[in-house]
C-alpha cells in the first residue's frame, strides 16, 4: 500500500478526474513527481468501478482501492447487505476477507468481526478503509483464516467463507478443492 496516494493533492486529483479518460490523462502527464503515474491511474479506474457497486466507498474521502481483480471479486454493497441481514450475534470470522465489503456490513449486525486476509497489501488497505468508514468493531489480520480459526481461544458465532474463484493465472474456476485459501 503506497500511502503517498493518500496525499490530499493526489486525492483531489483523483476526485477531479474521476470522469476523465485515463489514457488522455497519461498522455497529458500526471502532475506528481513523487509517485508513479500508473498508480494514480489505477486508483481512478478502481474508484470508477466502485461508483455503482460500492457507493459507500465511492462517496467516502481518502479510500484506498485495491487492484482490478480484487474489485471484480468483491461483493457488491447490495449483496453484502443482504448477507448481513441474515445474521446477528456477538462474533464472526471472515476467513477469506478480501476487500472487506462483507466484513463491513457484517459489522453492522455483529459485535466483533475478524477479517482475515493473507495478502498483506489488501489487509493493509482494508485496515485503512475501515478507519475511514468509522468502523471500530472489525479486527484485520494478515493471516490465513483457517490458521486463526485453529488457534482461536473461543468459538465464533459465525464463520464466513467466500473464497476467490480465480487461479494464479487469474482464470475463473469453480471446483471446491482448488479455491483459495487451501
C-alpha positions in Angstrom: 0.0 0.0 0.0 1.6 3.2 -1.2 0.5 5.8 1.4 1.6 8.6 -1.0 -1.7 8.0 -2.8 -3.5 9.4 0.3 -1.8 12.8 -0.1 -4.6 15.4 -0.2 -3.4 16.8 -3.5 -3.4 13.4 -5.1 -6.8 12.5 -3.7 -8.2 15.8 -5.0 -6.7 15.0 -8.4 -8.3 11.5 -8.4 -11.7 13.0 -7.5 -11.4 15.8 -10.0 -10.5 13.3 -12.8 -13.0 10.6 -11.9 -14.8 11.1 -15.2 -11.7 11.7 -17.3 -10.3 9.4 -19.9 -7.3 7.8 -18.2 -5.4 7.3 -21.4 -5.7 11.1 -22.1 -4.5 11.8 -18.5 -1.4 9.6 -19.1 -0.7 11.4 -22.4 -1.0 14.8 -20.8 1.1 13.8 -17.9 0.2 13.4 -14.2 1.5 16.5 -12.2 3.1 14.5 -9.4 6.7 13.5 -9.4 6.7 11.7 -6.0 4.6 8.7 -7.3 4.3 6.6 -10.4 1.5 7.9 -12.6 0.2 4.3 -13.2 -0.7 4.1 -9.5 -2.8 7.2 -9.7 -4.5 6.0 -12.9 -5.2 2.6 -11.2 -6.9 4.4 -8.3 -9.0 6.5 -10.7 -10.1 3.4 -12.6 -10.8 1.4 -9.4 -12.8 4.2 -7.9 -14.9 4.5 -11.2 -15.7 0.7 -10.9 -17.0 1.3 -7.4 -19.4 4.1 -8.2 -22.4 1.8 -8.5 -21.0 -1.4 -6.9 -19.7 0.2 -3.7 -21.3 3.6 -3.3 -20.3 3.9 0.4 -16.6 3.5 -0.6 -17.0 5.8 -3.7 -18.6 8.6 -1.7 -16.0 8.5 1.2 -12.9 10.6 1.0 -9.4 9.0 1.3 -10.5 5.5 0.4 -7.6 3.4 -0.9 -8.7 1.0 -3.7 -7.1 -2.4 -4.4 -6.3 -3.8 -7.9 -8.9 -4.5 -10.6 -9.2 -8.2 -9.7 -10.0 -7.5 -6.1 -12.7 -5.0 -7.1 -14.1 -7.6 -9.5 -14.1 -10.3 -6.9 -15.7 -8.3 -4.0 -19.3 -8.4 -3.2 -21.5 -5.5 -4.2 -23.0 -3.5 -1.3 -26.4 -4.8 -2.2 -25.2 -8.4 -1.9 -23.2 -7.8 1.3 -26.2 -6.0 3.0 -28.4 -9.0 2.1 -26.0 -11.5 3.6 -25.5 -9.3 6.7 -29.3 -9.1 7.3 -29.4 -12.9 7.6 -27.4 -13.0 10.8 -27.0 -11.5 14.3 -24.7 -12.3 17.1 -21.5 -11.4 19.0 -18.7 -12.7 16.8 -18.0 -13.6 13.2 -14.8 -14.5 11.4 -14.4 -13.9 7.7 -11.9 -16.5 6.6 -11.4 -15.0 3.2 -11.7 -11.3 3.8 -10.7 -9.8 0.5 -11.6 -6.0 0.2 -13.7 -6.2 3.3 -17.1 -5.3 2.0 -18.8 -8.3 3.6 -17.0 -7.7 6.9 -18.0 -4.0 6.9 -21.7 -4.9 6.5 -21.5 -7.8 8.9 -20.0 -5.3 11.5 -23.4 -3.5 11.4 -25.1 -6.6 12.8 -22.3 -8.4 14.7 -20.5 -7.0 17.8 -17.0 -8.1 16.7 -15.9 -9.1 13.2 -12.5 -10.7 12.5 -11.3 -10.1 8.9 -8.6 -12.5 7.7 -6.7 -11.8 4.5 -3.4 -13.5 3.5 -2.5 -10.7 1.0 -0.6 -8.2 3.1 -1.3 -5.2 0.9 -5.0 -6.0 0.7 -5.1 -6.5 4.5 -3.5 -3.0 5.0 -5.9 -1.5 2.5 -8.9 -2.9 4.4 -7.5 -1.8 7.8 -7.1 1.8 6.4 -10.5 1.9 4.8 -12.4 0.7 7.9 -10.9 3.6 9.8 -12.0 6.0 7.1 -15.5 4.4 7.3 -15.6 4.9 11.1 -15.8 1.2 11.9 -14.3 0.1 15.1 -15.5 -3.4 15.5 -13.5 -5.1 12.7 -10.2 -6.6 13.6 -8.0 -7.0 10.5 -5.5 -9.9 10.5 -2.9 -10.6 7.8 -3.2 -14.3 8.3 -4.8 -17.4 7.0 -8.3 -17.5 8.3 -8.1 -21.3 8.7 -5.0 -20.8 11.0 -6.7 -18.1 13.0 -9.7 -20.4 13.5 -7.5 -23.3 14.5 -5.8 -21.2 17.2 -8.8 -19.1 18.4 -9.2 -19.1 22.2 -13.0 -19.0 22.0 -15.6 -20.1 19.3 -17.1 -17.6 16.8 -20.8 -17.4 16.5 -20.4 -17.3 12.7 -17.8 -18.5 10.3 -18.0 -16.9 6.8 -16.0 -18.0 3.8 -16.2 -16.7 0.2 -13.0 -17.9 -1.5 -11.5 -16.4 -4.6 -12.6 -18.3 -7.7 -9.5 -17.4 -9.7 -6.3 -19.4 -10.0 -2.8 -18.0 -10.0 -3.1 -17.1 -13.7 -6.4 -15.2 -12.9 -8.6 -17.7 -14.8 -12.0 -18.4 -13.3 -12.7 -21.9 -11.8 -15.4 -23.4 -9.8 -14.0 -26.6 -8.3 -14.2 -26.5 -4.5 -11.0 -28.4 -4.0 -8.9 -25.7 -5.6 -10.4 -22.5 -4.2 -8.1 -20.2 -2.1 -7.2 -20.4 0.7 -6.2 -24.1 0.9 
